[in-house]
Amino acid sequence: MDVPLWLALIVIGALGVKLIRPPWWLVAVLLLGGYLLADSFLAPAIDPLAK
């Protein structure tokens, strides 16, 4: 069964928020920080760690 990555991330994220109940500001900071970090000069250094 092939599941798209975006769908798997949404399901895992929804379960994590429901079960762990982190504050919404923390979720927003992590999402925004990851988005900004992926487009920064550090992205080539982080890429091997993410794979």
N, CA, C and O atoms as a printed pandas DataFrame, in Angstrom:
     atom_number atom_name residue_name chain_id  residue_number  x_coord  y_coord  z_coord
0              1         N          MET        A               1    0.844   -1.169    0.000
1              2        CA          MET        A               1    0.000    0.000    0.000
2              3         C          MET        A               1    0.894    1.237    0.000
3              4         O          MET        A               1    1.779    1.363    0.846
4              5         N          ASP        A               2    0.672    2.128   -0.919
5              6        CA          ASP        A               2    1.434    3.368   -1.014
6              7         C          ASP        A               2    0.625    4.515   -0.423
7              8         O          ASP        A               2   -0.471    4.833   -0.884
8              9         N          VAL        A               3    1.191    5.123    0.602
9             10        CA          VAL        A               3    0.543    6.249    1.259
10            11         C          VAL        A               3    1.384    7.496    0.961
11            12         O          VAL        A               3    2.595    7.484    1.179
12            13         N          PRO        A               4    0.762    8.561    0.471
13            14        CA          PRO        A               4    1.535    9.786    0.226
14            15         C          PRO        A               4    2.139   10.319    1.527
15            16         O          PRO        A               4    1.540   10.210    2.597
16            17         N          LEU        A               5    3.315   10.887    1.412
17            18        CA          LEU        A               5    4.000   11.407    2.590
18            19         C          LEU        A               5    3.179   12.484    3.289
19            20         O          LEU        A               5    3.137   12.515    4.519
20            21         N          TRP        A               6    2.531   13.360    2.544
21            22        CA          TRP        A               6    1.761   14.435    3.163
22            23         C          TRP        A               6    0.601   13.885    3.984
23            24         O          TRP        A               6    0.256   14.438    5.028
24            25         N          LEU        A               7   -0.004   12.787    3.507
25            26        CA          LEU        A               7   -1.111   12.186    4.254
26            27         C          LEU        A               7   -0.605   11.530    5.543
27            28         O          LEU        A               7   -1.231   11.653    6.596
28            29         N          ALA        A               8    0.510   10.846    5.454
29            30        CA          ALA        A               8    1.083   10.220    6.650
30            31         C          ALA        A               8    1.468   11.269    7.685
31            32         O          ALA        A               8    1.253   11.064    8.880
32            33         N          LEU        A               9    2.035   12.393    7.245
33            34        CA          LEU        A               9    2.413   13.453    8.177
34            35         C          LEU        A               9    1.202   14.096    8.841
35            36         O          LEU        A               9    1.234   14.424   10.027
36            37         N          ILE        A              10    0.143   14.272    8.075
37            38        CA          ILE        A              10   -1.081   14.846    8.651
38            39         C          ILE        A              10   -1.664   13.916    9.706
39            40         O          ILE        A              10   -2.063   14.370   10.778
40            41         N          VAL        A              11   -1.717   12.619    9.412
41            42        CA          VAL        A              11   -2.278   11.646   10.368
42            43         C          VAL        A              11   -1.422   11.575   11.626
43            44         O          VAL        A              11   -1.955   11.598   12.736
44            45         N          ILE        A              12   -0.112   11.490   11.470
45            46        CA          ILE        A              12    0.781   11.417   12.633
46            47         C          ILE        A              12    0.718   12.707   13.440
47            48         O          ILE        A              12    0.724   12.672   14.671
48            49         N          GLY        A              13    0.657   13.846   12.753
49            50        CA          GLY        A              13    0.557   15.130   13.447
50            51         C          GLY        A              13   -0.741   15.264   14.216
51            52         O          GLY        A              13   -0.749   15.741   15.350
52            53         N          ALA        A              14   -1.841   14.844   13.603
53            54        CA          ALA        A              14   -3.139   14.929   14.286
54            55         C          ALA        A              14   -3.166   14.024   15.515
55            56         O          ALA        A              14   -3.673   14.418   16.565
56            57         N          LEU        A              15   -2.629   12.828   15.392
57            58        CA          LEU        A              15   -2.575   11.928   16.550
58            59         C          LEU        A              15   -1.680   12.484   17.648
59            60         O          LEU        A              15   -2.006   12.384   18.831
60            61         N          GLY        A              16   -0.555   13.068   17.257
61            62        CA          GLY        A              16    0.357   13.641   18.246
62            63         C          GLY        A              16   -0.275   14.791   19.002
63            64         O          GLY        A              16   -0.132   14.892   20.220
64            65         N          VAL        A              17   -0.975   15.659   18.284
65            66        CA          VAL        A              17   -1.638   16.789   18.948
66            67         C          VAL        A              17   -2.761   16.299   19.849
67            68         O          VAL        A              17   -2.968   16.841   20.934
68            69         N          LYS        A              18   -3.484   15.281   19.409
69            70        CA          LYS        A              18   -4.606   14.771   20.207
70            71         C          LYS        A              18   -4.123   14.044   21.465
71            72         O          LYS        A              18   -4.711   14.200   22.536
72            73         N          LEU        A              19   -3.059   13.253   21.338
73            74        CA          LEU        A              19   -2.605   12.446   22.468
74            75         C          LEU        A              19   -1.686   13.200   23.425
75            76         O          LEU        A              19   -1.804   13.045   24.640
76            77         N          ILE        A              20   -0.783   14.003   22.903
77            78        CA          ILE        A              20    0.201   14.679   23.749
78            79         C          ILE        A              20   -0.293   16.037   24.214
79            80         O          ILE        A              20    0.105   16.506   25.280
80            81         N          ARG        A              21   -1.154   16.676   23.434
81            82        CA          ARG        A              21   -1.737   17.985   23.732
82            83         C          ARG        A              21   -0.696   19.066   24.010
83            84         O          ARG        A              21   -0.692   19.670   25.083
84            85         N          PRO        A              22    0.203   19.313   23.022
85            86        CA          PRO        A              22    1.141   20.431   23.211
86            87         C          PRO        A              22    0.400   21.750   23.014
87            88         O          PRO        A              22   -0.660   21.783   22.388
88            89         N          PRO        A              23    0.953   22.827   23.545
89            90        CA          PRO        A              23    0.311   24.127   23.316
90            91         C          PRO        A              23    0.367   24.488   21.828
91            92         O          PRO        A              23    1.322   24.143   21.133
92            93         N          TRP        A              24   -0.662   25.182   21.352
93            94        CA          TRP        A              24   -0.738   25.508   19.922
94            95         C          TRP        A              24    0.383   26.425   19.477
95            96         O          TRP        A              24    0.815   26.356   18.326
96            97         N          TRP        A              25    0.875   27.304   20.389
97            98        CA          TRP        A              25    1.978   28.184   20.003
98            99         C          TRP        A              25    3.233   27.377   19.730
99           100         O          TRP        A              25    4.019   27.745   18.857
100          101         N          LEU        A              26    3.443   26.273   20.462
101          102        CA          LEU        A              26    4.605   25.429   20.237
102          103         C          LEU        A              26    4.513   24.725   18.888
103          104         O          LEU        A              26    5.510   24.611   18.175
104          105         N          VAL        A              27    3.321   24.256   18.539
105          106        CA          VAL        A              27    3.115   23.624   17.233
106          107         C          VAL        A              27    3.404   24.630   16.126
107          108         O          VAL        A              27    4.074   24.302   15.147
108          109         N          ALA        A              28    2.904   25.850   16.274
109          110        CA          ALA        A              28    3.116   26.885   15.259
110          111         C          ALA        A              28    4.596   27.253   15.143
111          112         O          ALA        A              28    5.102   27.425   14.034
112          113         N          VAL        A              29    5.288   27.375   16.265
113          114        CA          VAL        A              29    6.713   27.720   16.240
114          115         C          VAL        A              29    7.520   26.611   15.564
115          116         O          VAL        A              29    8.414   26.900   14.769
116          117         N          LEU        A              30    7.220   25.356   15.867
117          118        CA          LEU        A              30    7.955   24.256   15.242
118          119         C          LEU        A              30    7.696   24.168   13.744
119          120         O          LEU        A              30    8.622   23.929   12.970
120          121         N          LEU        A              31    6.453   24.357   13.330
121          122        CA          LEU        A              31    6.144   24.329   11.901
122          123         C          LEU        A              31    6.805   25.490   11.164
123          124         O          LEU        A              31    7.414   25.296   10.111
124          125         N          LEU        A              32    6.687   26.686   11.713
125          126        CA          LEU        A              32    7.289   27.849   11.070
126          127         C          LEU        A              32    8.813   27.754   11.076
127          128         O          LEU        A              32    9.465   28.086   10.086
128          129         N          GLY        A              33    9.368   27.307   12.177
129          130        CA          GLY        A              33   10.825   27.150   12.259
130          131         C          GLY        A              33   11.348   26.124   11.272
131          132         O          GLY        A              33   12.382   26.340   10.640
132          133         N          GLY        A              34   10.647   25.015   11.134
133          134        CA          GLY        A              34   11.062   24.004   10.155
134          135         C          GLY        A              34   10.962   24.506    8.737
135          136         O          GLY        A              34   11.823   24.220    7.905
136          137         N          TYR        A              35    9.911   25.255    8.457
137          138        CA          TYR        A              35    9.738   25.829    7.113
138          139         C          TYR        A              35   10.859   26.821    6.797
139          140         O          TYR        A              35   11.433   26.791    5.708
140          141         N          LEU        A              36   11.163   27.691    7.744
141          142        CA          LEU        A              36   12.214   28.680    7.519
142          143         C          LEU        A              36   13.593   28.037    7.469
143          144         O          LEU        A              36   14.444   28.473    6.694
144          145         N          LEU        A              37   13.827   27.023    8.269
145          146        CA          LEU        A              37   15.112   26.341    8.282
146          147         C          LEU        A              37   15.355   25.573    6.991
147          148         O          LEU        A              37   16.493   25.479    6.530
148          149         N          ALA        A              38   14.304   25.028    6.408
149          150        CA          ALA        A              38   14.441   24.274    5.162
150          151         C          ALA        A              38   14.847   25.166    4.007
151          152         O          ALA        A              38   15.411   24.682    3.026
152          153         N          ASP        A              39   14.572   26.463    4.102
153          154        CA          ASP        A              39   14.911   27.393    3.027
154          155         C          ASP        A              39   16.149   28.224    3.366
155          156         O          ASP        A              39   16.443   29.199    2.674
156          157         N          SER        A              40   16.867   27.856    4.408
157          158        CA          SER        A              40   18.023   28.639    4.824
158          159         C          SER        A              40   19.315   28.029    4.278
159          160         O          SER        A              40   19.291   27.012    3.584
160          161         N          PHE        A              41   20.422   28.657    4.597
161          162        CA          PHE        A              41   21.725   28.156    4.168
162          163         C          PHE        A              41   22.127   26.890    4.943
163          164         O          PHE        A              41   23.072   26.204    4.554
164          165         N          LEU        A              42   21.425   26.584    6.019
165          166        CA          LEU        A              42   21.710   25.383    6.805
166          167         C          LEU        A              42   21.060   24.125    6.227
167          168         O          LEU        A              42   21.353   23.017    6.675
168          169         N          ALA        A              43   20.195   24.286    5.253
169          170        CA          ALA        A              43   19.457   23.146    4.702
170          171         C          ALA        A              43   20.381   22.041    4.180
171          172         O          ALA        A              43   20.103   20.870    4.440
172          173         N          PRO        A              44   21.469   22.349    3.455
173          174        CA          PRO        A              44   22.356   21.256    3.010
174          175         C          PRO        A              44   22.996   20.473    4.154
175          176         O          PRO        A              44   23.269   19.281    4.012
176          177         N          ALA        A              45   23.234   21.128    5.274
177          178        CA          ALA        A              45   23.830   20.441    6.425
178          179         C          ALA        A              45   22.802   19.562    7.136
179          180         O          ALA        A              45   23.161   18.535    7.711
180          181         N          ILE        A              46   21.546   19.950    7.103
181          182        CA          ILE        A              46   20.500   19.216    7.803
182          183         C          ILE        A              46   19.961   18.062    6.945
183          184         O          ILE        A              46   19.476   17.062    7.474
184          185         N          ASP        A              47   20.051   18.208    5.637
185          186        CA          ASP        A              47   19.481   17.213    4.730
186          187         C          ASP        A              47   19.959   15.786    4.990
187          188         O          ASP        A              47   19.120   14.886    5.031
188          189         N          PRO        A              48   21.257   15.523    5.170
189          190        CA          PRO        A              48   21.670   14.135    5.457
190          191         C          PRO        A              48   21.121   13.593    6.775
191          192         O          PRO        A              48   20.891   12.391    6.902
192          193         N          LEU        A              49   20.913   14.462    7.744
193          194        CA          LEU        A              49   20.369   14.018    9.029
194          195         C          LEU        A              49   18.906   13.636    8.927
195          196         O          LEU        A              49   18.424   12.784    9.672
196          197         N          ALA        A              50   18.204   14.270    8.001
197          198        CA          ALA        A              50   16.768   14.013    7.851
198          199         C          ALA        A              50   16.492   12.751    7.051
199          200         O          ALA        A              50   15.380   12.224    7.082
200          201         N          LYS        A              51   17.487   12.271    6.342
201          202        CA          LYS        A              51   17.267   11.090    5.503
202          203         C          LYS        A              51   17.611    9.820    6.193
203          204         O          LYS        A              51   17.476    8.745    5.609
